[in-house]
Amino acid sequence: MSNINNFREEFSLITVFKLIKYKIKFFISFTLIFVILVIIYSFIMPNTFLSTASILPPTKESGGTGLSSFIQSMTGGLDIGKISTNEQSKLFSKIINSRTVSDYIIENLNLSKHPNFKDFTNEKFFKFFSESISTEVDKSGIIYISTKISTNFFPGKESINIAKKLSADITNTAIKGLDKVIRERTVSSAKISREYIENQLKSYRIKLDSISNEMEIFQKKNKVFSIDEQAQALVSQAIELGSQLAKAELEYNLAKLEFNNSPQVKFYKEQLDLLQQQYKKVQTGGLTNQDAFAIPLENIPTLMKEYADLFRQRKIYEQVIMYLETQHHQEAIQEKKDIPVVEVLDYARIPEEKYSPNRAAMAIFSLFFGFLIAVIIILINAFRQGLVYVLDDKKGAIS
């Protein structure tokens, strides 16, 4: 004791070790008491249990057309093919922390009547789940869902078992809630799509009927059956008559030179007049008045254009209706589907060991902090008693 009273040195690391040596009993006693208190606290503090489950990355196939539509609607209409697996997984992890899933967990586990959650409102439950349930997405897109549940102070065997079971139950129920949310949204999306497609089908069938009637009127009015074949036949007929007309005209001119005004010249003239009349009829619409599908050659380009427009429009409506009927069938099937969308890799299990407190780690850290606090206390007392000073170049020693 006399040594410490005569002790007076400038502050340095060696001085600290000397002070610890002089106050070794206090140093050891304080550190041991601090460690013992921390260990005692570790026995009375709440125990936390962690249960983890994992689900596979969402895929197109897992939910079909409805899931694709659902993810597109949640991402602003972005094409599903352009959304990475990791982004889809992050979307799923956000849904797990939604109020809808929170309400599903409360209802499914009947937590409002659970002794651990007396007087909990839905808002308080949502806050509790937001803090307790955590999600993590790895590089491959696998989603890990973990739930931490803590006991009260002075945990007993019963409260520990309840916390263990709750951590697993809440995790697994959150996965069921995620699946339910997605299936409800996909069914709802499929129903909306089906109803929209049905309306579009009605509209396009009316348009198809209208264009079909318009084509029928056009065909009757303009004597059009198959305008390409008709035009080809009329042109061939005109070419043939034109050739005959040229031949007859040549024969008539030769006959005039050879026979002058004989009856034979008259015969060639009548033949030429007849061919000219027929050629004119071909140009203006058929050889006979009874020709039901004869078209004036001069009208063919205009009629072909009008007919092509009507025909193209009808084909477009037919193709649209065919596509809509296919989509209607798919959405109707999706609406009736009731199969799981979320693929679970590992379900949560009741944890065998507590997540915290870790008594070994607490003991090591408390030993370190006990040393540190004890040293600080010794130094403060040494400065107060003037046993240690800091040298100031201007004013000399300052205690």
Helices and strands as residue ranges (DSSP letters): H 2-5, E 9-10, H 13-22, H 24-44, E 48-55, H 60-74, G 80-82, H 85-96, H 99-109, G 111-113, G 115-117, H 122-132, E 133-137, E 143-150, H 157-222, H 227-259, H 263-284, G 297-299, H 300-336, E 344-346, H 359-384, E 388-392, E 396-398
